[in-house]
Amino acid sequence: MKNAKQMAAAAAVAAVALAATGCTSTAGADDASATGRVAVAYEGGIAVLDSESLEILGEFDTEEFTRLNSAGDGRNVMVTTSAGFQVLDTGAPALTDLVFEAATAGHVVSHAGKTVLFDDGTGDTTIYETDALDPTGAELPESTVVPADYPHHGVSVELSDGTLLTTIGDEESRSGAFALNADGEEIARSEDCPGVHGEGTVKGEAVVFGCEDGALIYHDGEFDKLDAPDEFGRMGNAYVSETSELIVGDYKNDPDAEGLLLDKVTLIDTAEHTYRVVDLPEGVKYTYRDIVRGPEENAYILSVDGSIHVLDPATGDITDEYPVIGAWEEPAEWQSPHPTFKVNGDTGYVTEPAKNTVHAVDLTTGEITASVELEHAPNELAVATD
């Protein structure tokens, strides 16, 4: 990696607006109050839904497979395309011509008023003020680019004091993360996290990264490695709440196992720096798309049995079960349409690709409050939350 001072000196302001695939329309100023809308990607297109009724408000052509992430401002969603991070304005709605250019658009993280985009094709991190993105304008907001030595599948997050955390890796392997202060000086580093993947920030600005043998915690200026109980114990995704110190993560302990289904979860207490693995009840299996944090800081797991299982992250106990969709099978590949689960407040949004349907679920009661049938099998899902 470049040293921290070199990286800071190389940081540049970037504002790129590229024409990209898709239909566009002009957003009106009176649409700015539309927040929390739901974006659904399917093969070759995206639909924007009303958050309560799930009425289809607009549909837009795009590339065959795209990924969706909230931009963190309550209105915009980032669509990962071959050109980079394309801005979907759910308020208008409109798939705009605004694109943050990237060789391979990857993770999007919003925290403490900053949205951070990671380019897997270069390893570079792009940072902008979350509220500065105006989808009705002709230009992107000013953004700072922090370059890396090597491309890798990584992630970055900026904390409220300006500390930037970013992963370490190259095209062959990934080993950990490091921290730069607001002046671009390196203040901490750990390369004790093989296969580092994913990020989550919780109460007190403790940040977790998943490892193939546990998890890496950054808190109060220092890294701390938490070891898995198995020699291979991979946590790749963290499901967090910024009002809770508890983390729920996925867990895989068989490096040779094929497929995406998992039947264990990781529970991490960032206050106590404890790490444990819990077996889920028989028949409860999920993919990386199927856990959210919701009411009362619980974890909600959408299982292959078609039910949402409510998990208490403090105890690991399943406390309730809500039947929602039909039983489903493991997808052939991670890109294949399979049930996806997102949340906004007390409402969960669940896709049912077998029926081309999206459901809204009250996570306090399990009641399905709305459903909509699309013309295509829904795949990726994002909610325009702030």
PLY file of the C-alpha trace (Angstrom):
ply
format ascii 1.0
element vertex 386
property float x
property float y
property float z
element edge 385
property int vertex1
property int vertex2
end_header
0.00 0.00 0.00
1.08 3.64 -0.38
2.03 5.20 2.89
-0.63 7.36 4.49
0.98 10.70 3.67
1.34 9.74 0.01
-2.30 8.73 -0.06
-3.36 11.99 1.55
-1.28 14.05 -0.86
-2.75 12.14 -3.79
-6.32 12.69 -2.67
-8.14 14.69 -5.30
-11.47 16.31 -5.86
-13.48 14.42 -8.48
-16.79 15.25 -10.05
-17.77 13.09 -13.00
-21.06 13.11 -14.88
-21.35 10.43 -17.55
-24.23 9.44 -19.77
-25.22 5.85 -18.95
-27.67 3.20 -19.97
-31.30 3.73 -19.03
-34.34 5.94 -19.28
-34.16 9.34 -17.64
-36.61 12.02 -16.63
-36.41 15.39 -14.91
-37.12 15.45 -11.18
-39.37 18.20 -9.87
-38.61 20.18 -6.75
-41.93 19.12 -5.25
-40.72 15.48 -5.29
-37.94 16.17 -2.78
-40.09 15.06 0.14
-40.43 11.52 -1.17
-38.30 9.41 1.16
-37.98 5.74 1.94
-39.07 4.56 -1.48
-38.13 1.05 -2.54
-36.00 0.21 -5.59
-36.17 -3.28 -7.07
-33.75 -4.55 -9.72
-34.66 -7.29 -12.15
-33.02 -8.56 -15.31
-32.49 -5.51 -17.50
-34.41 -3.02 -15.39
-35.33 -1.32 -12.12
-38.72 -0.46 -10.60
-39.34 2.21 -7.97
-42.15 1.45 -5.51
-44.09 3.54 -3.02
-42.92 2.53 0.46
-46.43 2.01 1.86
-48.68 0.81 -0.96
-45.86 -0.70 -3.09
-47.47 0.96 -6.10
-45.09 0.98 -9.06
-44.10 4.63 -9.56
-41.65 4.16 -12.40
-39.62 1.57 -14.30
-36.28 2.09 -16.06
-34.17 0.05 -18.44
-30.65 -0.72 -17.32
-27.98 -3.39 -17.67
-28.72 -7.10 -17.40
-27.53 -7.35 -13.77
-27.20 -4.40 -11.44
-26.77 -4.02 -7.69
-28.55 -1.45 -5.54
-27.47 0.46 -2.42
-29.04 3.35 -0.55
-27.05 6.58 -0.88
-27.98 7.44 2.71
-29.94 10.65 1.99
-33.49 9.29 2.05
-33.95 9.77 -1.68
-31.17 8.41 -3.87
-30.03 4.88 -4.61
-26.71 3.92 -6.17
-26.99 1.50 -9.09
-23.76 -0.35 -9.77
-23.27 -0.49 -13.55
-20.31 -1.03 -15.86
-19.79 2.76 -15.89
-19.73 3.11 -12.10
-22.21 4.22 -9.46
-25.26 5.59 -11.30
-27.70 7.74 -9.32
-31.31 6.57 -9.17
-33.56 9.38 -7.94
-36.48 7.61 -6.25
-38.16 10.95 -5.56
-38.94 11.81 -9.19
-38.48 8.91 -9.90
-35.71 8.96 -12.54
-32.63 6.99 -13.47
-30.37 10.01 -13.90
-27.31 10.57 -16.08
-25.23 11.24 -12.95
-22.52 8.60 -12.50
-19.60 8.39 -10.08
-17.13 6.78 -12.45
-15.61 3.47 -11.28
-13.74 0.63 -12.93
-15.76 -1.89 -10.89
-18.36 -0.33 -8.63
-18.53 -2.08 -5.27
-19.60 -1.28 -1.72
-21.51 1.86 -0.71
-21.36 2.95 2.94
-23.15 5.94 4.47
-22.24 7.13 7.96
-21.87 10.41 9.88
-22.98 12.57 6.96
-20.58 11.06 4.42
-21.24 8.55 1.66
-18.26 6.41 0.70
-17.96 4.52 -2.59
-15.40 1.75 -3.09
-14.05 0.88 -6.53
-13.01 -2.78 -6.57
-11.30 -2.25 -9.92
-8.77 0.21 -8.50
-9.11 -0.05 -4.71
-9.84 3.69 -4.63
-12.27 5.27 -2.18
-14.55 8.19 -3.15
-16.07 10.32 -0.36
-18.73 13.02 -0.62
-21.08 14.89 1.71
-24.22 12.77 1.71
-26.67 15.67 1.57
-24.75 17.39 -1.25
-26.00 14.99 -3.91
-28.72 16.75 -5.91
-30.24 14.33 -8.43
-31.99 17.19 -10.23
-28.71 18.98 -10.96
-26.34 18.62 -13.88
-23.25 17.77 -11.82
-22.17 15.47 -9.04
-21.11 16.96 -5.70
-17.45 17.56 -5.02
-15.80 14.38 -3.80
-12.45 13.37 -2.39
-10.72 10.35 -3.91
-8.28 8.41 -1.74
-6.24 6.14 -4.03
-4.85 2.69 -3.25
-1.90 0.73 -4.55
-3.90 -2.29 -5.63
-7.42 -3.16 -6.76
-9.37 -5.51 -4.51
-12.88 -6.31 -3.37
-12.96 -3.98 -0.38
-14.82 -1.38 1.61
-14.21 1.95 3.37
-16.06 4.03 5.98
-15.43 7.52 7.34
-16.15 8.20 11.02
-17.48 11.41 12.55
-13.99 12.66 13.48
-12.75 12.25 9.90
-11.00 8.91 10.48
-11.07 6.81 7.31
-11.04 3.04 7.67
-10.30 1.01 4.56
-9.43 -2.57 3.74
-6.03 -3.92 2.69
-5.71 -6.24 -0.28
-4.77 -6.89 -3.87
-6.15 -8.95 -6.73
-4.95 -12.18 -5.08
-5.78 -11.77 -1.40
-7.07 -9.48 1.35
-5.47 -9.26 4.78
-6.95 -6.56 7.03
-7.63 -2.85 7.38
-5.95 0.42 8.32
-7.04 3.81 9.66
-6.11 7.30 8.49
-6.85 10.35 10.63
-8.46 13.50 9.21
-5.01 14.71 8.09
-4.40 11.53 6.10
-1.85 10.11 8.56
-1.97 6.41 9.35
-2.87 5.86 13.00
-3.64 2.14 13.16
-3.33 -1.01 11.08
-4.08 -4.71 11.38
-3.24 -7.39 8.85
-4.64 -10.16 11.04
-7.89 -10.53 9.09
-7.51 -12.96 6.18
-10.16 -12.59 3.49
-11.46 -9.35 5.03
-14.98 -8.67 3.80
-17.90 -6.45 4.71
-18.28 -3.63 7.21
-20.66 -2.55 9.92
-20.68 0.47 12.26
-22.52 0.34 15.56
-23.21 2.49 18.62
-20.09 4.29 19.82
-18.63 4.11 16.30
-17.19 0.66 16.74
-16.57 -0.77 13.28
-16.43 -4.46 12.42
-14.88 -6.21 9.43
-15.44 -9.91 8.77
-12.51 -12.32 8.51
-12.10 -15.96 7.49
-11.13 -16.76 11.08
-13.23 -14.33 13.10
-13.77 -10.57 13.04
-11.72 -7.38 13.27
-13.02 -4.55 15.49
-11.87 -0.93 15.30
-12.82 1.10 18.37
-11.32 4.13 20.09
-8.34 4.28 17.74
-7.30 0.64 17.94
-7.91 -2.65 16.15
-8.81 -5.80 18.08
-9.01 -9.27 16.50
-11.78 -11.58 17.73
-11.11 -15.24 16.93
-13.69 -17.67 15.61
-14.15 -20.98 17.46
-13.24 -22.89 14.27
-9.97 -22.83 12.36
-12.00 -21.66 9.38
-14.83 -19.50 10.66
-15.80 -16.93 8.05
-17.93 -13.90 8.76
-18.50 -12.03 5.54
-21.43 -9.73 6.35
-22.39 -7.70 9.42
-26.00 -6.79 10.21
-25.89 -3.79 12.51
-27.79 -0.94 14.11
-26.13 2.37 14.97
-28.15 2.44 18.21
-26.93 -0.96 19.44
-23.51 -2.24 20.46
-24.42 -5.75 19.31
-23.54 -7.17 15.91
-25.11 -10.12 14.14
-22.99 -11.67 11.40
-23.28 -14.56 9.02
-21.04 -17.58 9.66
-19.53 -20.39 7.60
-17.19 -23.00 9.09
-16.73 -25.40 6.17
-14.36 -23.97 3.55
-15.29 -26.76 1.12
-19.06 -26.37 1.43
-20.76 -25.41 -1.81
-23.75 -23.14 -2.08
-24.94 -20.04 -0.26
-27.15 -21.38 2.53
-25.98 -20.89 6.13
-27.41 -22.19 9.41
-25.32 -20.37 12.02
-24.86 -16.74 13.01
-22.11 -14.79 14.75
-22.97 -12.62 17.76
-20.51 -9.87 18.72
-20.67 -7.49 21.65
-18.49 -4.49 20.78
-18.63 -3.13 24.34
-17.26 -6.34 25.84
-15.34 -7.44 22.71
-16.91 -10.90 22.86
-17.58 -13.22 19.92
-19.67 -16.36 19.78
-21.42 -18.54 17.23
-25.02 -19.71 17.56
-26.66 -22.62 15.74
-30.06 -21.77 14.31
-33.00 -24.14 14.81
-33.29 -27.08 12.42
-34.58 -26.00 9.04
-33.71 -22.32 9.49
-31.26 -21.44 6.71
-30.52 -18.17 4.98
-28.26 -16.41 2.47
-26.29 -13.19 2.90
-29.33 -11.24 1.61
-31.71 -12.50 4.28
-30.88 -10.86 7.63
-31.84 -7.34 8.75
-31.90 -5.43 12.03
-35.29 -4.05 12.98
-37.60 -3.19 15.87
-36.16 -3.49 19.40
-32.71 -4.04 17.85
-33.66 -7.63 17.01
-32.32 -9.52 14.02
-34.88 -10.77 11.51
-33.90 -13.80 9.44
-35.77 -14.76 6.27
-35.38 -18.54 6.08
-35.83 -21.09 3.28
-39.03 -22.17 5.03
-40.56 -18.85 3.94
-40.80 -17.43 7.46
-39.10 -14.50 9.14
-37.50 -15.73 12.37
-36.94 -13.10 15.07
-33.60 -13.44 16.85
-32.58 -11.68 20.07
-28.92 -10.68 19.47
-28.21 -10.53 23.20
-29.14 -14.18 23.80
-29.18 -15.82 20.38
-32.71 -17.10 21.02
-35.42 -17.19 18.36
-38.36 -15.38 19.95
-40.97 -15.36 17.16
-41.77 -16.56 13.65
-43.75 -14.84 10.89
-44.80 -16.86 7.80
-44.44 -14.53 4.79
-43.62 -16.30 1.49
-43.53 -19.83 0.12
-40.63 -22.14 0.87
-37.72 -21.51 -1.47
-34.58 -23.27 -2.63
-30.96 -22.25 -2.68
-30.04 -20.19 -5.75
-27.64 -21.65 -8.31
-25.41 -18.55 -8.08
-25.31 -15.50 -5.84
-26.44 -13.32 -8.75
-29.53 -15.49 -9.36
-32.86 -14.09 -8.15
-33.65 -15.37 -4.66
-35.54 -13.87 -1.73
-34.06 -10.58 -0.54
-34.86 -8.75 2.70
-34.46 -5.04 3.52
-35.86 -2.86 6.28
-36.97 0.71 6.93
-38.04 1.35 10.52
-40.65 -1.23 11.50
-41.32 -2.28 7.91
-39.52 -5.11 6.19
-39.51 -5.55 2.41
-39.30 -9.12 1.10
-38.98 -10.29 -2.49
-40.59 -13.51 -3.68
-39.02 -14.19 -7.10
-41.03 -17.38 -7.64
-44.16 -15.20 -7.81
-42.56 -12.01 -9.21
-43.76 -10.33 -6.01
-42.56 -7.88 -3.37
-44.18 -7.76 0.08
-44.17 -5.16 2.86
-44.24 -6.70 6.35
-44.88 -5.08 9.73
-41.98 -6.53 11.71
-43.72 -5.85 15.03
-46.63 -8.15 14.18
-45.67 -10.18 11.12
-48.63 -8.77 9.17
-48.19 -8.38 5.41
-49.35 -4.81 4.83
-48.95 -4.61 1.04
-47.88 -6.71 -1.94
-47.20 -5.99 -5.60
-46.67 -8.30 -8.54
-44.07 -7.27 -11.11
-43.64 -8.43 -14.68
-40.19 -9.76 -13.85
-38.55 -11.77 -11.08
-37.23 -9.28 -8.49
-33.57 -9.65 -7.59
-31.67 -6.84 -5.84
-33.54 -4.57 -3.42
-32.74 -1.24 -1.77
-34.66 1.25 0.36
-33.82 4.96 0.06
-33.17 5.46 3.76
-31.24 8.17 5.59
0 1
1 2
2 3
3 4
4 5
5 6
6 7
7 8
8 9
9 10
10 11
11 12
12 13
13 14
14 15
15 16
16 17
17 18
18 19
19 20
20 21
21 22
22 23
23 24
24 25
25 26
26 27
27 28
28 29
29 30
30 31
31 32
32 33
33 34
34 35
35 36
36 37
37 38
38 39
39 40
40 41
41 42
42 43
43 44
44 45
45 46
46 47
47 48
48 49
49 50
50 51
51 52
52 53
53 54
54 55
55 56
56 57
57 58
58 59
59 60
60 61
61 62
62 63
63 64
64 65
65 66
66 67
67 68
68 69
69 70
70 71
71 72
72 73
73 74
74 75
75 76
76 77
77 78
78 79
79 80
80 81
81 82
82 83
83 84
84 85
85 86
86 87
87 88
88 89
89 90
90 91
91 92
92 93
93 94
94 95
95 96
96 97
97 98
98 99
99 100
100 101
101 102
102 103
103 104
104 105
105 106
106 107
107 108
108 109
109 110
110 111
111 112
112 113
113 114
114 115
115 116
116 117
117 118
118 119
119 120
120 121
121 122
122 123
123 124
124 125
125 126
126 127
127 128
128 129
129 130
130 131
131 132
132 133
133 134
134 135
135 136
136 137
137 138
138 139
139 140
140 141
141 142
142 143
143 144
144 145
145 146
146 147
147 148
148 149
149 150
150 151
151 152
152 153
153 154
154 155
155 156
156 157
157 158
158 159
159 160
160 161
161 162
162 163
163 164
164 165
165 166
166 167
167 168
168 169
169 170
170 171
171 172
172 173
173 174
174 175
175 176
176 177
177 178
178 179
179 180
180 181
181 182
182 183
183 184
184 185
185 186
186 187
187 188
188 189
189 190
190 191
191 192
192 193
193 194
194 195
195 196
196 197
197 198
198 199
199 200
200 201
201 202
202 203
203 204
204 205
205 206
206 207
207 208
208 209
209 210
210 211
211 212
212 213
213 214
214 215
215 216
216 217
217 218
218 219
219 220
220 221
221 222
222 223
223 224
224 225
225 226
226 227
227 228
228 229
229 230
230 231
231 232
232 233
233 234
234 235
235 236
236 237
237 238
238 239
239 240
240 241
241 242
242 243
243 244
244 245
245 246
246 247
247 248
248 249
249 250
250 251
251 252
252 253
253 254
254 255
255 256
256 257
257 258
258 259
259 260
260 261
261 262
262 263
263 264
264 265
265 266
266 267
267 268
268 269
269 270
270 271
271 272
272 273
273 274
274 275
275 276
276 277
277 278
278 279
279 280
280 281
281 282
282 283
283 284
284 285
285 286
286 287
287 288
288 289
289 290
290 291
291 292
292 293
293 294
294 295
295 296
296 297
297 298
298 299
299 300
300 301
301 302
302 303
303 304
304 305
305 306
306 307
307 308
308 309
309 310
310 311
311 312
312 313
313 314
314 315
315 316
316 317
317 318
318 319
319 320
320 321
321 322
322 323
323 324
324 325
325 326
326 327
327 328
328 329
329 330
330 331
331 332
332 333
333 334
334 335
335 336
336 337
337 338
338 339
339 340
340 341
341 342
342 343
343 344
344 345
345 346
346 347
347 348
348 349
349 350
350 351
351 352
352 353
353 354
354 355
355 356
356 357
357 358
358 359
359 360
360 361
361 362
362 363
363 364
364 365
365 366
366 367
367 368
368 369
369 370
370 371
371 372
372 373
373 374
374 375
375 376
376 377
377 378
378 379
379 380
380 381
381 382
382 383
383 384
384 385
